[in-house]
Amino acid sequence: MAEQKYRIGIGYDIHRLAEGRELIIGGIKITHEKGLLGHSDADVLVHAIIDALLGALALDDIGTLFPDTDDRFKDADSVILLKRVYDLVQKEGYWINNIDSNIIAQAPKMMPYIPKMKEVLASVLGLGYTDISIKAKTKEQLDAVGEMRAIEANAVVILEKI
């Protein structure tokens, strides 16, 4: 990897809502009648942040690093996967300057859960509470998210050379 002071990465994820699954976003359990369907716990926010970190390092994406064909990652806690990716960030000699992210969901309302999400993520990534932005958006009842069939998230990270 070329020596650079700053590196920027973007990440995106979407998962279908399904009966019989817990809804976990930002590393916390959210009360809802449906959860996200995926090989792991399907935490869209954490997955978007993981892809943003991997993108900033110009590494493979989350699906390549933690494939859904590998039973080791079946129902995996995405926060643990995030910690493994953060270890790669540190190994490459970077630290996270800041994270900006969006959770896009028609329901449930995310705002009440965001402070706890920020606490969990800040703790795992060694960041201050104000180094992470998580915003809640809806799709105004448009597309799969707006029709409450899916939830998506995106994230941008800036890494700085240590």
Salt bridges, closest charged atoms under 4 A:
GLU3 OE2 - LYS161 NZ 3.56
ASP13 OD2 - HIS15 NE2 2.93
ASP13 OD2 - HIS47 ND1 2.98
GLU22 OE2 - LYS29 NZ 3.12
GLU33 OE1 - HIS32 ND1 3.58
ASP70 OD2 - ARG72 NH2 2.57
ASP75 OD1 - ARG21 NH1 3.50
ASP87 OD1 - LYS83 NZ 2.77
ASP100 OD1 - LYS135 NZ 2.37
GLU119 OE1 - LYS116 NZ 3.84
ASP143 OD2 - LYS139 NZ 2.84
GLU147 OE1 - ARG149 NH2 2.73
GLU152 OE2 - LYS139 NZ 2.78
GLU160 OE2 - LYS5 NZ 3.22
